[in-house]
Amino acid sequence: MKGKIYVEEKYKLRENFHQAKWDEPVIFELHTPGERGILVPEVEPAIEEAVGDGVSAIPNNMVRKKGPALPEVSQMRVLKHFLRMSQQCLGADLNIDIGQGTCTVKYNPKINEILAGLPAATELHPWQDESTVQGALEIIYKMDQFLREISGMDRFTLQPSSGSHAILVMASMLHAYHESRGEAEKRDELITTIFSHPSDPAAAVVKGYKVITLYPGEDGLVNIEALKAAVSDRTAGLFITNPEDTGIFNPKIAEFTRIVREAGGLCGYDQANANGILGITRAREAGFDFCFFNLHKTFSAPHGCGGPGAGALGVTKDLIDFLPVPVVDFDGEKYSLNDDLPHTIGKTRGFYGVFPVILKAYAWIMSLGGKGLKEVARVAVMNNNYILENIKNLKGAASPYPAGKHRIEQVRYTWETLTRDTGVTTEDVTNRMVDFGFHLWASHHPFVVPQPFTIEPTESYSKDEIDEYLEGLKKVVEEAYENPERVKTAPHNSVVHKIDHSTFDDPKKWAITWRAYLKKHGQEDKK
């Protein structure tokens, strides 16, 4: 009608959501002998004369006795297979992934994906002469400069493949530092907290350290007296996440690092989830000797589990000589690779790092600037506390330790009351949320919080999307109290229904590869 403005009402929940679902065979089951996706042309005589046939130069002990058992499938069938598979996925570009707690799943600007896919990036070879890769070395060098400013550290290595790998590099440097001082044998203990990332103690154990794990009090924080009791002349260092994986920030962190450093230990800052503190707090002012960031996650390249990742490890000036090599130097005219660090722990992976991830993170920082990074943190914290205020009002849900206390970038909630009242577990809620197109993260190890669910919204999600997600949780809670079987038997509209968890505890049922599957089922000789 003329003169009237019609506003379409926004729906809050996709109750009719239904994933594509069929029994898609694995690619090996599509194998047809002789079928080809592409025909490789024969080598031209002039090329063979110049470089050989490409086979004769291979040592006999490296030549296969028979070809690899790869599936032979036509190009069109390969395309259809993977496109069908893509329809059976939930993901950040398709659905609301707010529930991917501790993982910082955020929007990845597609222009950055295009940048990383340009031939100038994809056709680089790590053995090229330095003079031919000045642009790539400049980006690595400037990324180091950015991270120094963000953290206060004095130098970064971008060599680690992931956050967990960065922690292992940190542990290796810690050991090398104490070894250089003749104290490696005596200083064999590393302190961490139960809600720091599990990779912190895991990396320490790999390097031979005994791990002392501190637990929180009622306020969700470790008591300083407990830390003092753990510190001794055997202390090698402290590896800690702050805010921890509960979203609680330790305001006394500088006192923690002071106590450990005065005892002769070093302090490593696990900043895998730094999304809520960018531009607000820095590792230097908190008294840390090491810190690392995930360039995936925090700096917007896709989550490492979706591949690939990059862990950027920074150190204070006293530890620069222990960094893995090479590092990138700049003399004012050209960039170069420097392998000459007197106490280096050597290489921790091939070459210089995961360049496509470094490039995406570099572009993201350049597009935002310092003020933009701080705005990222501000919005992420605002989104998280908006969700917290709403979940506090859901029947059966709670945020343990200081109930409902302000958090930073995420919260580890609990369905303990819901489970006690209805029998519906956190896994049941997770499965039912899938029916509305949501992904509620199921990994909250260690399970110190009973029936946990962890939510981290980041800065990417709008209020409308957050409200839709909250409506999903509200719907599941209502069903749990009115018709718990509906939730317990979920998902109903998903590709996969119930998972048989017994396979996780029985190695005889594990089959990580197709070959392992055939072997376990006695079919290996038939393929």
N, C-alpha and C positions, 0 to 999 in steps of 0.2 A: 504494500500500500504506500502511495506517495506520501513523503513526509515522515514516514516511520523508519526507525532504524532497528533492524533485527540482529540480535546477538545470539549466535549459536551457543547453546549451553555445553560446557565442557564436561565430558564424562570423566568419572574418577577411577573407574576400574574396568579393565577389559575382561569381563566375566565370560565372554564368548571366545577368548583366546584359545587357539588350538594349533599346536605345532604340526608340521608335516610329519607323517609317520608311515613307515613301511620297513620291511626287512631288507635293508640294503646290504648286498654281499660285500665282503672286503675285496680289495683290488685283486688279490691273488686268486680269488674264486672266479674272476672274469677272464682268467688266463685261457687263451686259445693258441696252441702251438702254431707258429708261422705268422701270426697276426702282427702287424707293425703299426706304430704310430707315426714314424718318420723313417724314410729311407736315407741313410747316410751315403753321400756320393763317394765313388772310388777316388783314391788319392791320385792326383795328376802326376804323370811321370816326372815332370820337372821338379816337383816338390819332393817326391820320393828320392830322386837323385841327390837333392841338396841335403835332406835331413834324415834319410833312411825310411824304413817301413814303420818305424815307431814301436816295433816289438822286439827286434833282434838285440837291441841294446839292453833289454831288461834282463837282469841276472836270472838264471834258471830257477833258483830257489824262490823267486818272487813271481814266477809265472804260474797261473792257475792250471790245474790239471783238467778242469772242466769249467765251463762258463757259470756265472752266478745264476741262481734260480730266480730270475726276475720275471714278473708277469708280462706276457706278451698280449698287448691289448691295443686296438686301433685308437687313433687320435680322438675320433668322435665319441667312442664309448668312454674314454678317459675323461673327456670334458663333461659328459652327462653324469658320470659317476660322482665326480667331485662337486658339481653343482647341486646334485641331489643331496649329497652329504651336507652342503652348506645350509640347506633349508632345515636341517634337523639340529641347528645350533642356537643357543642363546649367546648373546655377546653385547659388548658396549655399543656397537654401532647398530644394533637391532633392538635392544631391549633396555630396560632401566636396571642397571647393574649396581644400584646403590648398596646392595647387601654384600658386595665383595669386600668385606672388612679386612683391614690390615694390608690391602693390596693397592690402594690408590688408583682405582680404575677411573680414568677421566677421558674426556674427549681429546683425541689426537688430531690436530688440524691436518686436513688432507693435503694442503699445500706442502707440508713438511714431508709427507709420504712421497709426494711427487719429487721434491728436492732429492730425497735419498734414493730415488729410483732413476735419476738422471745418469746417462752414461759417464759423466765426469766423476760420479761417485761409484757406480757399480763396476766400472771397468778398471778401477785402480788395482794395481798388483803390489803386494807388500814388498816385493823385491825390486821395485822400480828405484832408479837413482833418485836421491833426494831432490835434485834440481828439477825433476819432472813432477813432483808432488808437493810443491810449495803451498798450493791452496789448501790441501788437506792438512798439512802440518800447521798452517796458520790457524785453521779452525781448532785443531787440538790444543795449540798453544793458548789461543784466546779463551777456550773453554776452561782451561786451567786458571787463567786470570779471573774469569767470572766467578768461579767457585771459590777462589781465594777471598774475593770480596764478600761473597755470601756467607762464608764460614769463619773468616779470619785466619785460616791456616796459611802457611807460607809456600806450600807447593803441593801439587796433585799429580797422581798417576791415573791415567784413564785406561790402564791395561786390564784390570779385572773384568771378567765376563758377566758378573752379577753382583748383587749385594752380598750374598753368602761367600762368593769368591773373594770379595773385598775384605770380608772379615777374616778369611784364611790368610790373605796377604798381610793384614794387620797383625794377626797372631804370629806369623813368620817374622815380621819385622820386630815385634816385641821380643821374641826369642833371640834374634840376632843382636838386638841392642844390649840385652843383659849378658849375652855371650861376649860381646866386645869389652864388657866391664868385668869379666871373670865371675859373673854372678848367676849364670844360666842354670847351673846345677842346683844352687840353693833356692833360687826364686822359681818354685815349681807350682805355685798356686795362682789361680785366676778367679776373681770375684765377679759374679753377675747377679741379676735378679730374676725371679721366676717369670715376670712378665716382659723381660727383654726378649728379643727374638731368639728362638731355639738355636739358630745358627751361631750365636755368640758362644755358648758353651760347647757346641759341637766342634767349631773350629779350634777352640782351645784344647779339646781332647785329642784332636788329630795331631796337634803339635806336642802332645805329651803332658799337658798341664792337668793338675787336679783342680776340679771346679768346685767352688763354694757358692752355693745358691742362696740368696737372701729372699725372705718372704715378706709381704706387706702386712701392715697392721690394719686396724679398722678404717683408717683414713685412706687406704689404698697405697700408702707409701712405706718404704723401708725405714725403720727407725735408725737414726744416726748411731745410737749406741750399739745396735746390731752390726753395723758396718765396722765400727771401731773394734768390736770383738773379733771380727773376721780378719782384720788387717794384722800382718806380722812381718817379720823380716823374710818370710818365705813368699810374700806377695809379689807376683810379677806385674799384675795390673788389674784394672777394672774395665770390663766391657759392658756397656749399659745402653738401653734405649730410653729416650726421654723426649716427648711423652712416651710412656710405655704402651704396650699393645692393649691397654685398657682405655687409652686416651687421657690418662691422668699425667699431668706435668709435675715434676718434682721441683719445687721452687728453691730447694736447698742443694741443688746439684753442684754448685760451685764449692760448697763445703765438703761434699762427697769426694770430689776430685782432689781437693786440698789434702784431705786425710790420707788418701792413697798415695799421692805424690810425695808427701812428707815422709812416708814410710819407704820411699825408693821405688814405688811402682809407677807404671804409666797408665794413662786413662784413654780408652777408645770409645768414641761416640758412635753408636749405631743410629744413623739418621735415614734408614731406609724409608721411613714414613715422615718426611720433613714438611709435608704439604701444609701443615697448620702453623708453621713457625718461620717460613721464609720471610726475610726482611725484618723479623721481630727479635729473634734470639740468635746468637752465634756460638759456635763451639769454642772459639778462643776465650770469650768472656766467661764461659762456664768452666774453663780450666783444663780443657782436653788437649792431649798430645796428638791424637789421631781423630779423624772423623771420616765417614764415608756417606755418599749419597747414591741412590739409584737414579741414574739418568732416565731409565724407563721409570714408570710410575710418577715420581715427584716432578720430573722435568718433561713429562708428557709423551715420551715415546711409549708405545704399547707395552703392557705388562709383560714381564719376562717370561711367564709361563706360556704366553702367546708367541714368544720369541722375537728377536733376541734381546738380551739385557746388557747393561753396562754399569759396573760399579766404579764410582770415582772416589779414590781414597786420598785424603789430604793429611799433611803432617806439619808440625811446627819445624822451625829451622834446624833444631838439634837432631832431627830424624831424616832430613832430606837425603843424606848420604846412604841411607839404608833402603831407599825406594827401589822397586824393580826397574830394570832398564829395558829399552832406552826411554829417556825422557826427551821432550822437545825443547830446544833452546832457540833463542833469537838474538842475533848480534846487532840488530838495527837495520840489517839489509837482507839477510836470508835466514830461513829456518833450517835447523839441522837436528839430527838424532844424536843424543849424547849417551854413550855406554859407559862413561868413565865416572862412576860413583864409587868411592873407596870401600864402602861397606855394603854395597848393594846385595840384596838377596837373589839377584839374577832375574831371569825372565819367569813370569808366573803364568804366561800363556804365549802363544805364538804372536810375534809382531807387536803392534802398538795398541790394540784395543778394538772394540766393535764400532768401526767408523760410521756406519749408517745411523746407529743410535746416538752417537756423539753429535752428528750433523743435525738430527731432528731436535735434540735438546738445545743445541746452539741456536737454531732458528727460533725455537720457542722463547728462549731468554731474550734474544734480540728483538722479538716482536713485542715483548711485554715491558722490558726495561725494569729498573729497580722498583719504581712505584707500582708497576703491574704485578711483580712478584709478591709484593706486600699485599696487594689487593686479592691475589689468589688465596693467600693464607687467611685473610679477613673473611672472605666469602665462605671458604671451606669450614672455618670454625662456626660461622653463623648458621650455615646449613646443618652442621652436625648438632648444634645445640637446639635448633628448631625441632629436629627429629627427636632428640632426647626429651624435650618438653612434652611432645605428643605421646611417645612410648610410655612415659611415666604414668599416663592415664589409661593405658591398656590393661585390662584385667589379666592377671597372671604373669605380667612382665615386670622386670625391675632392673635397675643398674646397681650392682653390688658395691660393697664398701661404702663410701659416703653416698647414701642413696640420693640420686638425682643431682649430685654435685656437678658444677660446670666442668666440661671436658674440652679437649682441644680438637683433634681432627676425627676422632672415632670414639665409639663406646662399645665395651663388651658387656652386653646385656645377659639376662638369664630368664629362662622359662620355667624355673624351678617350681613356682607356685602353680603355673598352668599344668605342668606334668603331674604334680601332686593332686590337683583338683580333677583332672580329666583323663590322665593317662597318656595324653598327647605329648610327644617328645619334641626336642628341637629339630631332630631329623624329619619328623612328620610335618612340622611347620614348613621346613625347607622344601619338602616334596610338594606340598600343597601350593606354595607360592609359585612354583613352576607352572601350575595350571593357569596362572594369570600373566605369564610372560616375565616373571621376575626371577632373579637369581639371588638366593639368600645363602651366603657363604657358609660352608660346613666345616671349615678348618679353624679351630680355636685352641690348638695345642699350646701348652698343656691344659687339660680340662680341670683347672683349679676352680673356675667358676662353673657351678653345676648347670647342666642344660643350657650351654652358652649360645648366643648368636651375636655376631659382631657386625656393626654397620658403620661404613665410612662413606659419606656422600660426596666428598671433594667439592670443588668449586663449579663443576661442570653442569650440575643439575639445577633446573629451574624449580621454583616453588610448586608449579603445577605437577611436575614429574614427582617431586618429593611427596606431594599430597596423594598422588595416585598410588605410590608405593605404600604409604601409610594406610590408605584404604584397603590395600591388599592384606596387610597385617591385621587390620581391624576385622576384616571379613573372616580370616582364618581363626581368629580368637573367638568370634561369635559361633562359628561352626564347631570349634573344639568343645564349647560348653553346651551347645544344643544338639550336635550330632557328631560326636568324636570319631565315629567310624569313617565318616566322610573324609576326615583329615588323615586318619591312620592308614587308609587304603590309597591315598594319593601317591603319585600324580595320576590323574585320569586323562589328561589331554596331552601328555608328553610323549616323546619318542621312546624313551625308556621308562618302564614302570618301576617295579621294585628291584633293588640290587641285593644279590645274595652275598652278604658280608662274610659268610664263612670262607669264601675264596681268599679273603685278605689274610686269614690266619693259617691257611694250609698251602705251603709251598708246592705241594704236589699238584695243585690246581692252577698254579701261576703259568701263564704263557705270554711272555713279554713280546715275542716275535712270532711271525707266522711259522717259521721253521720249528720253534719250540712247541707251538700248538700241534703241528703235525706229528712231531716226535712223541708227545704225550698221548696222542690218540692213535699211535701205531701206523701212521699214514706216510711217514717220511719217504719211504722207498717208492711210494706210488706216484710221487709228484716229480 
